[in-house]
Structures are given as structure tokens and as C-alpha cells.
Amino acid sequence: MSDPPSLAEVVIEFLAQQPGQAFTPRQIAEGVSARLDGRHVGVGAVITTCLHLAAQGRLVQASPAPKTFAHPVRAEDPSGQQ
């Protein structure tokens, strides 16, 4: 039996499916909870996770008030590679 994904992994996956679109922690918590077969994810846990991921450069804090986070959109270089 494999371990369930970490909250950070699930948050990144959720936001990566909508690159560049900003979400509030509540929206992220609701979206993530819907993917976890009935497990509830709290807003506080999402805020902490998103702030940590933003500090690592893995997410972008799009707005400080209200807090919103997004998966970074990477521009393609002229060769067509990302």
C-alpha cells in the first residue's frame, strides 16, 4: 500500500492544473478536499503550506490581501522549450 500524497504535493497538483490562476486558501482547501475521497483539509493548513511553497519558489503569492496563490506560469523560450 502506497503512502498518500503530502498536502504540499496535492496543493501543487491542484494549482498546476490552472497555471497562473490565483486562488484563495479557502478555494484551494475546497478543491483539494474534493480530490481526497472525503478527507477534509483545513484552511489554516493550506495557508501554512502555500506560504512555505511560495518561500521555496514553487508557488507564487499573487496577492497579500486577500491572500491568493497561483502556480507559476513559465514562459517558453524561443527554441520552444520550457
C-alpha contacts under 8 A as a table, 3 or more apart, distances in Angstrom:
res1	aa1	res2	aa2	distance
5	P	9	E	6.05
5	P	10	V	6.50
6	S	9	E	5.18
6	S	10	V	6.38
7	L	10	V	5.13
7	L	11	V	6.04
7	L	46	V	7.87
7	L	49	T	7.36
8	A	11	V	5.16
8	A	12	I	6.12
8	A	49	T	6.09
8	A	50	C	7.69
8	A	53	L	7.47
9	E	12	I	5.25
9	E	13	E	6.11
10	V	13	E	5.07
10	V	14	F	6.07
10	V	32	V	6.64
11	V	14	F	5.10
11	V	15	L	6.21
11	V	28	I	7.10
11	V	32	V	6.60
11	V	46	V	7.84
11	V	50	C	7.82
12	I	15	L	5.23
12	I	16	A	5.82
12	I	58	R	7.93
12	I	59	L	7.55
12	I	71	H	7.06
13	E	16	A	5.06
13	E	17	Q	6.43
14	F	17	Q	5.61
14	F	18	Q	7.35
14	F	28	I	7.61
14	F	31	G	7.25
14	F	32	V	6.71
15	L	18	Q	5.34
15	L	19	P	6.29
15	L	21	Q	7.78
15	L	28	I	7.96
15	L	70	A	6.11
15	L	71	H	5.28
16	A	19	P	5.14
16	A	71	H	5.41
18	Q	21	Q	5.69
18	Q	71	H	7.39
19	P	70	A	6.73
19	P	71	H	5.12
19	P	72	P	6.32
19	P	73	V	5.70
20	G	70	A	5.58
20	G	71	H	5.73
20	G	72	P	5.85
20	G	73	V	5.42
21	Q	70	A	5.65
21	Q	71	H	7.37
22	A	62	A	6.34
22	A	68	T	5.58
22	A	69	F	5.11
22	A	70	A	4.54
22	A	71	H	7.87
23	F	26	R	7.97
23	F	27	Q	5.87
23	F	28	I	6.26
23	F	68	T	5.06
23	F	69	F	5.43
23	F	70	A	6.42
24	T	27	Q	5.20
24	T	28	I	6.29
24	T	66	P	7.39
24	T	67	K	5.98
24	T	68	T	4.43
24	T	69	F	6.48
25	P	28	I	5.01
25	P	29	A	6.00
25	P	43	V	5.77
25	P	44	G	8.00
25	P	46	V	5.86
25	P	47	I	5.78
25	P	67	K	7.19
25	P	68	T	6.68
25	P	69	F	7.57
26	R	29	A	5.03
26	R	30	E	6.16
26	R	43	V	5.51
26	R	46	V	7.98
27	Q	30	E	5.17
27	Q	31	G	6.10
28	I	31	G	5.07
28	I	32	V	5.92
28	I	46	V	7.20
29	A	32	V	5.19
29	A	33	S	5.89
29	A	41	V	5.56
29	A	42	G	6.25
29	A	43	V	5.71
29	A	46	V	6.23
30	E	33	S	5.15
30	E	34	A	6.19
30	E	41	V	7.50
31	G	34	A	5.27
31	G	35	R	6.73
32	V	35	R	5.25
32	V	36	L	6.55
32	V	41	V	7.07
33	S	36	L	5.22
33	S	37	D	7.41
33	S	38	G	6.62
33	S	39	R	5.85
33	S	40	H	5.18
33	S	41	V	5.51
34	A	37	D	6.66
34	A	38	G	6.78
34	A	39	R	7.97
35	R	38	G	7.84
36	L	39	R	5.35
36	L	40	H	7.75
41	V	45	A	7.04
41	V	46	V	7.37
42	G	45	A	5.38
42	G	46	V	6.48
43	V	46	V	5.03
43	V	47	I	6.17
44	G	47	I	5.12
44	G	48	T	6.26
45	A	48	T	5.23
45	A	49	T	6.08
46	V	49	T	5.03
46	V	50	C	5.92
47	I	50	C	5.16
47	I	51	L	6.06
48	T	51	L	5.30
48	T	52	H	6.20
49	T	52	H	5.15
49	T	53	L	6.13
50	C	53	L	5.01
50	C	54	A	5.95
50	C	59	L	7.08
50	C	69	F	7.07
51	L	54	A	5.05
51	L	55	A	6.16
51	L	61	Q	7.62
52	H	55	A	5.14
52	H	56	Q	6.44
53	L	56	Q	5.05
53	L	57	G	6.28
53	L	58	R	5.21
53	L	59	L	5.55
54	A	57	G	4.92
54	A	58	R	5.65
54	A	59	L	4.51
54	A	60	V	5.34
54	A	61	Q	6.21
55	A	58	R	7.64
55	A	59	L	7.98
56	Q	59	L	7.68
57	G	60	V	6.87
58	R	71	H	7.33
58	R	72	P	7.43
59	L	69	F	6.76
59	L	70	A	5.88
59	L	71	H	4.96
59	L	72	P	5.91
60	V	69	F	5.56
60	V	70	A	5.23
60	V	71	H	6.08
60	V	72	P	5.91
61	Q	64	P	6.89
61	Q	67	K	7.19
61	Q	68	T	5.87
61	Q	69	F	4.45
61	Q	70	A	6.49
62	A	67	K	7.44
62	A	68	T	5.36
62	A	69	F	5.20
62	A	70	A	6.34
63	S	66	P	6.28
63	S	67	K	5.27
63	S	68	T	5.17
63	S	69	F	7.18
64	P	67	K	4.55
64	P	68	T	6.81
65	A	68	T	7.60
74	R	82	Q	6.75
75	A	82	Q	6.67
76	E	79	S	7.85
76	E	80	G	5.86
76	E	81	Q	5.75
76	E	82	Q	4.67
77	D	80	G	5.57
77	D	81	Q	5.74
77	D	82	Q	6.20
78	P	81	Q	7.47
